[in-house]
Amino acid sequence: MSEEIEPGEGQSPEGAAVFPLIPPELGIHPLLLGLVHAYVFLEGSEPEVVHPDAAAEAMEYLATYLQRLSAKELQRAREDMETLVGYAKEQGWPKEHVQFLKSFLEENGVGA
């Protein structure tokens, strides 16, 4: 039986970009959430935490894999991102975070 891991405060080094924990009740595909979390960490972390060139290369691979989604998988990803955007708005996340979520798929080559 697996337990959900909840990040504790203060575990990440200063300058690390960490996305909030998303509740399972939203029904968003866990692999998509993992991808978004990884992308936020790589893109948003300070150079002291993640080497910028390494982060850029890793994000290119993430985008490449995302572009491999089948039409059915992409439709699911779009629906999940819409759910996540709604959740972010409901929770009062900053506008730039909501915009990041709205544009995530398109910015990674799998737009509307």
SVG drawing of the C-alpha trace seen along z (x, -y; Angstrom):
<svg xmlns="http://www.w3.org/2000/svg" viewBox="-13 -38 38 40">
<polyline fill="none" stroke="black" stroke-width="0.4" points="0.0,0.0 1.5,-3.4 1.3,-6.5 1.0,-9.9 4.1,-11.9 3.5,-15.4 6.3,-17.8 7.4,-19.4 8.2,-23.1 11.8,-24.0 13.0,-20.8 13.8,-22.5 16.9,-24.7 16.4,-28.4 15.9,-29.3 14.2,-26.0 10.9,-26.4 8.4,-24.0 4.8,-23.6 2.0,-23.1 0.7,-19.6 -2.3,-18.9 -5.1,-16.9 -5.9,-13.5 -9.6,-14.4 -9.2,-16.6 -8.6,-13.4 -5.6,-14.9 -3.4,-12.2 -0.4,-11.7 2.1,-11.6 0.9,-15.0 1.3,-16.4 4.8,-15.0 5.7,-16.6 4.3,-20.0 6.2,-19.7 9.4,-18.8 9.0,-21.6 8.3,-24.2 11.4,-23.1 13.7,-23.2 12.4,-26.4 11.9,-28.3 14.8,-27.3 17.7,-29.7 21.1,-28.8 22.5,-27.9 20.0,-25.1 19.8,-23.9 22.4,-24.6 20.5,-26.6 21.9,-24.7 21.1,-21.4 17.6,-22.6 17.0,-23.9 18.1,-20.6 15.9,-18.6 12.9,-20.8 13.5,-20.3 13.2,-16.5 10.1,-17.0 8.5,-19.0 9.6,-16.3 7.9,-13.6 4.8,-15.7 4.5,-16.1 4.3,-12.3 0.9,-12.2 -1.8,-10.5 -4.9,-12.5 -6.8,-10.8 -4.0,-11.4 -3.7,-15.0 -7.5,-15.5 -7.1,-14.1 -4.1,-16.4 -6.1,-19.5 -9.1,-18.5 -6.7,-18.0 -5.0,-21.3 -8.4,-23.0 -9.2,-21.4 -5.9,-22.5 -6.4,-26.1 -9.9,-26.1 -8.4,-24.8 -5.6,-27.4 -8.1,-30.2 -10.3,-28.8 -7.3,-28.7 -6.3,-32.3 -3.0,-31.4 -1.1,-34.4 -2.1,-35.3 1.3,-34.4 0.9,-30.9 -2.5,-30.6 -1.2,-31.9 1.7,-29.4 -0.9,-26.6 -3.1,-28.0 -0.2,-28.2 1.7,-25.1 0.7,-22.7 1.0,-25.4 4.3,-26.6 5.6,-23.0 4.4,-22.5 1.1,-20.8 -1.2,-23.8 -4.9,-24.0"/>
</svg>
